[in-house]
């Protein structure tokens, strides 16, 4: 069996522990998204707007029409009612969900020293960081809204745009002499796409539970289903997608155990996210927000990972356990009938949050024509750890 890219740490042990799952995950490192790759450079703006509404008029390039038709034809296991139920969790978790999305889900993705390379090379975070984070928030919010993943709905359309964006970045990187396929695998590969899906699903659920947000086993399973559906729309191969919480946790453990420690790009991306308040707030207020974000990140990621990312230690790192304790203590006194009110408050929280992030600009989800990043250039780092 062919050796996986050098980004995989101790593949022999992983294969002994996980068997065929490890083989499938490692194979995914060399697999892209053929359907989207074929359409990526045919998606001119005039066609992309129509495609995002699940429209395929005459004259639309065949490659783009094939992608739209495939995404508009869900497999039999997709249950939109479950997706609708699952999405309520995002809004019910309100600010706690926003904190977890940034300080646990997104930062968790940056910790992968090979998986973060497309983002580092593309420059999509460090430039216009607040706008880029707002776009991610908009993607998650529209995914979780009722009917958001039905063909032609806003969440469905954004997913199509992001999938094509990934394909465009993938092809640009494969043409870039700096990209090291033997070390990192194919850019935005199947392995990394399913890992990202896990960060938005089970990793997110674990994070809001730490804040004391109640999540039943049924809600947990529905949230897995929602992001499995999103992953399918994003082009994740069915043979790699977990279908239950147990399968998600097993795959997540495999991925974490076979990646190397965070690198300089991990730390640069982390700093860009955590220090983003400095771009729009007075120094004294921004400093408090930065420290609060660092405290939340340390609590949610754990001290070992936070140390590797060079996140400072603050007393605020205890805030998550304190908040979670208070919320759990008050839970018996909170009638279930208030859930719709909490969800409405959460929707307003996200609307305000995104409005501030976009600062009057419109979400673009633009397909890049070139790479803007300057990182990932250093040849001195060991390929196995870069």
C-alpha positions in Angstrom: 0.0 0.0 0.0 1.3 3.4 -1.0 2.7 5.6 1.8 0.5 8.6 2.7 1.9 12.1 2.6 4.4 12.9 5.2 1.9 15.0 7.1 0.5 11.8 8.6 2.2 11.0 11.9 2.8 7.3 12.6 0.5 5.8 9.9 1.5 2.2 10.8 0.1 2.5 14.3 -3.0 4.3 13.0 -3.7 1.4 10.6 -3.3 -1.1 13.4 -5.8 0.8 15.6 -8.3 1.9 13.0 -7.9 -0.6 10.1 -9.9 0.3 7.0 -10.9 3.7 8.4 -7.3 4.8 8.5 -6.7 3.6 4.9 -9.8 5.5 3.7 -8.8 8.6 5.6 -5.2 8.6 4.2 -6.4 7.9 0.7 -8.6 11.0 1.1 -5.5 13.2 1.4 -4.9 12.7 -2.3 -8.5 13.2 -3.5 -10.1 16.4 -4.5 -13.6 17.2 -5.8 -13.7 16.3 -9.5 -17.2 17.7 -10.1 -16.4 21.1 -8.7 -12.9 21.1 -10.1 -14.3 20.7 -13.6 -16.7 23.6 -13.1 -14.4 26.0 -11.1 -13.2 28.1 -14.0 -16.5 28.0 -15.9 -18.3 29.7 -13.0 -18.5 33.3 -14.4 -20.4 35.7 -12.2 -23.4 35.8 -14.5 -23.8 32.0 -14.3 -22.8 31.7 -10.6 -25.7 33.8 -9.4 -28.2 31.6 -11.3 -26.5 28.4 -10.2 -26.7 29.5 -6.5 -30.5 29.6 -7.0 -30.4 26.1 -8.5 -31.2 27.4 -11.9 -29.7 25.9 -15.0 -30.7 28.0 -18.1 -29.7 27.3 -21.6 -26.2 28.5 -22.3 -24.9 27.7 -18.8 -21.6 25.7 -19.1 -22.2 22.0 -19.0 -19.7 21.5 -16.1 -21.5 24.0 -13.9 -24.9 22.5 -14.9 -23.7 19.0 -13.9 -22.6 20.4 -10.5 -25.9 22.1 -9.9 -28.0 19.1 -10.9 -26.0 16.8 -8.7 -26.4 19.1 -5.6 -30.1 19.5 -6.3 -30.6 15.7 -6.3 -30.0 14.7 -2.6 -29.5 11.0 -1.7 -32.4 9.2 -0.1 -30.9 9.5 3.4 -31.2 13.3 3.5 -34.0 14.3 5.9 -34.7 18.1 5.7 -37.0 17.9 8.7 -34.1 16.7 10.8 -31.9 19.5 9.4 -34.5 22.0 10.4 -34.7 20.6 14.0 -30.9 20.5 14.2 -30.4 24.1 13.2 -32.3 25.4 16.2 -29.3 24.5 18.4 -27.2 27.1 16.8 -29.7 29.9 17.6 -30.6 28.5 21.0 -26.9 28.5 22.0 -26.7 32.3 21.0 -23.5 33.9 22.1 -22.1 30.7 23.5 -22.4 29.3 20.0 -20.6 32.2 18.5 -17.7 31.9 20.9 -17.4 28.1 20.3 -17.5 28.6 16.5 -14.5 30.9 16.7 -12.5 29.8 19.7 -13.0 26.0 19.2 -14.2 25.1 15.7 -12.2 27.6 13.6 -9.1 27.5 15.8 -9.3 23.7 15.9 -9.0 23.8 12.1 -5.9 26.1 12.2 -4.1 23.6 14.5 -3.6 21.2 11.6 -0.2 22.2 10.2 -0.9 20.8 6.7 -4.7 21.4 6.6 -4.1 25.1 7.3 -1.8 25.5 4.3 -4.5 26.5 1.7 -5.8 29.2 4.0 -2.3 30.4 4.7 -1.3 30.5 1.0 -4.5 32.1 -0.1 -4.3 35.0 2.4 -8.1 34.7 3.0 -7.9 35.2 6.7 -5.1 37.6 7.5 -6.4 40.1 4.9 -9.9 41.5 5.8 -10.0 39.1 8.7 -13.3 40.4 10.2 -15.1 40.2 6.8 -13.8 36.7 6.2 -14.9 35.6 9.7 -18.3 37.2 9.0 -18.6 35.2 5.8 -18.0 32.0 7.7 -20.6 33.0 10.2 -23.1 33.7 7.4 -22.4 30.2 5.9 -23.1 28.6 9.3 -26.2 30.7 10.0 -27.8 30.1 6.6 -27.0 26.4 6.8 -28.9 26.2 10.1 -31.9 28.2 9.1 -35.1 26.3 8.4 -35.0 25.0 4.9 -31.5 26.4 4.5 -30.1 23.4 2.6 -32.9 22.8 0.2 -32.0 23.4 -3.4 -32.0 27.1 -4.2 -32.2 28.2 -0.6 -29.6 30.7 0.7 -27.6 28.1 2.6 -27.6 25.8 -0.4 -26.4 28.6 -2.7 -23.6 29.7 -0.3 -22.5 26.0 0.0 -22.3 25.8 -3.8 -20.2 29.1 -3.9 -17.9 27.8 -1.2 -17.4 24.5 -2.9 -16.4 26.3 -6.1 -14.2 28.6 -4.1 -12.4 25.6 -2.7 -12.0 24.1 -6.2 -10.6 27.3 -7.5 -8.1 27.5 -4.6 -7.2 23.9 -5.1 -6.3 24.4 -8.8 -4.4 27.6 -8.1 -2.3 25.8 -5.5 -1.6 22.8 -7.6 -0.1 25.2 -10.2 2.0 26.9 -7.5 5.6 25.7 -7.2 5.4 26.2 -3.5 2.8 23.5 -3.0 4.3 20.2 -1.8 1.8 17.5 -2.6 4.0 14.7 -1.3 4.1 16.4 2.1 0.6 17.9 2.4 -1.6 16.0 -0.1 -3.9 17.6 -2.5 -5.1 21.1 -1.4 -8.5 21.1 0.3 -8.7 17.3 0.0 -11.4 14.9 1.1 -9.6 14.2 4.4 -9.5 17.9 5.3 -13.1 18.5 4.1 -14.5 15.9 6.4 -12.4 17.1 9.2 -13.9 20.6 8.8 -17.4 19.1 8.8 -16.6 17.5 12.1 -15.5 20.9 13.5 -18.8 22.4 12.6 -20.8 19.4 14.0 -19.7 17.3 16.9 -16.8 19.6 18.0 -19.3 22.5 18.1 -21.8 20.5 20.1 -19.1 19.6 22.7 -18.2 23.2 22.9 -21.7 24.6 23.7 -22.2 21.8 26.2 -19.2 23.1 28.0 -21.1 26.4 28.3 -24.0 24.5 29.9 -26.2 24.5 26.8 -28.4 21.4 27.1 -28.2 19.1 24.1 -30.1 15.8 24.1 -28.8 12.7 22.4 -31.5 13.2 19.7 -30.5 16.8 19.1 -26.8 15.7 18.9 -27.7 13.0 16.3 -29.8 15.6 14.3 -26.9 18.0 14.3 -24.6 15.3 13.0 -27.2 14.7 10.2 -27.4 18.4 9.4 -23.6 18.7 8.9 -23.5 15.3 7.1 -25.9 16.8 4.6 -23.8 20.0 4.4 -20.7 17.8 3.8 -22.4 15.9 1.0 -23.3 19.2 -0.6 -19.7 20.4 -0.2 -18.5 17.4 -2.1 -17.4 15.0 0.7 -17.4 11.4 -0.6 -20.0 9.2 1.0 -17.4 6.5 1.8 -15.6 8.9 4.1 -18.5 10.6 5.9 -19.5 9.3 9.4 -23.2 8.7 9.9 -23.4 8.7 13.7 -21.9 10.4 16.7 -19.8 7.3 17.5 -18.4 7.3 14.0 -17.7 11.0 14.1 -15.8 10.7 17.4 -13.8 7.8 16.0 -12.8 9.6 12.9 -12.0 12.8 14.8 -9.7 10.9 17.2 -8.0 9.3 14.2 -7.4 12.6 12.5 -6.1 14.3 15.7 -3.8 11.4 16.5 -2.1 11.4 13.1 -1.5 15.1 12.6 1.7 16.9 13.7 1.8 19.8 16.2 0.7 23.3 15.2 3.3 25.3 13.2 4.1 28.9 12.5 1.1 29.2 10.1 -1.2 27.8 12.8 0.0 30.5 15.3 -0.2 33.3 12.7 -3.8 32.3 11.8 -4.7 32.0 15.5 -3.3 35.4 16.3 -5.2 37.0 13.3 -8.5 35.6 14.6 -8.0 36.4 18.3 -6.6 39.9 17.7 -9.3 40.9 15.1 -11.0 43.2 17.7 -8.1 45.5 17.4 -9.1 46.3 13.8 -12.4 48.0 14.8 -12.4 48.9 18.5 -10.6 51.4 20.7 -7.4 50.0 22.2 -8.7 49.6 25.8 -11.9 47.8 24.7 -10.1 45.7 22.1 -7.5 44.6 24.7 -10.3 43.3 26.9 -12.0 41.5 24.1 -8.7 39.9 23.0 -8.0 38.7 26.5 -11.5 37.3 26.8 -11.1 35.5 23.4 -7.8 34.1 24.5 -9.3 32.9 27.8 -12.2 31.2 25.9 -9.8 29.6 23.4 -7.6 28.2 26.1 -10.5 26.8 28.0 -12.1 25.2 24.9 -8.9 23.9 23.3 -7.1 22.8 26.4 -3.8 24.0 27.9 -1.6 21.7 25.7 -3.0 22.9 22.4 -3.2 26.5 23.6 0.4 26.4 24.6 1.3 25.1 21.2 -0.6 28.0 19.6 1.2 30.5 21.9 -2.1 31.6 23.4 -1.4 33.5 26.7 -2.7 32.3 30.0 -5.3 34.6 31.6 -7.5 34.1 34.7 -10.3 34.4 32.1 -9.5 30.8 31.0 -11.7 29.7 33.9 -14.7 31.6 32.5 -16.2 28.7 30.5 -16.4 26.4 33.5 -17.8 29.1 35.6 -20.5 30.1 33.0 -21.3 26.4 32.4 -21.7 25.8 36.1 -24.1 28.7 36.5 -26.1 27.7 33.4 -26.4 24.1 34.5 -27.5 25.3 38.0 -30.2 27.5 36.5 -31.4 24.9 34.0 -34.0 23.2 36.3 -35.6 26.6 36.9 -35.9 27.4 33.2 -39.1 26.0 31.6 -38.8 24.3 28.2 -41.5 26.6 26.9 -38.9 29.4 26.8 -36.9 27.7 24.1 -38.6 29.5 21.2 -37.7 32.8 22.9 -34.1 31.8 23.4 -34.0 30.8 19.7 -35.4 34.2 18.7 -32.8 35.9 20.9 -30.1 33.8 19.2 -31.3 34.8 15.7 -31.0 38.4 16.7 -27.6 37.9 18.2 -26.3 36.4 15.0 -27.9 39.1 12.9 -26.2 41.8 15.0 -22.9 39.9 15.0 -22.9 39.5 11.2 -23.9 43.1 10.6 -20.9 44.3 12.7 -18.6 41.9 10.9 -19.6 42.9 7.4 -19.6 46.6 8.4 -22.0 47.6 5.6 -20.4 45.4 2.9 -22.2 42.6 1.2 -21.1 39.0 1.6 -19.4 37.9 -1.6 -18.1 34.4 -1.3 -16.0 35.4 -4.3 -14.0 32.9 -6.3 -10.3 33.9 -6.2 -8.4 34.6 -9.4 -5.0 34.5 -7.7 -3.4 33.6 -4.3 -2.8 36.5 -2.0 -1.0 34.8 0.9 2.8 35.0 1.6 3.1 32.2 4.2 4.2 28.7 3.6 7.3 29.9 1.8 10.0 28.8 4.2 11.9 25.8 2.9 13.7 25.4 6.2 10.8 23.7 8.1 10.7 20.0 8.1 8.1 18.8 5.6 6.8 16.3 8.1 6.0 19.1 10.5 5.0 21.9 8.1 
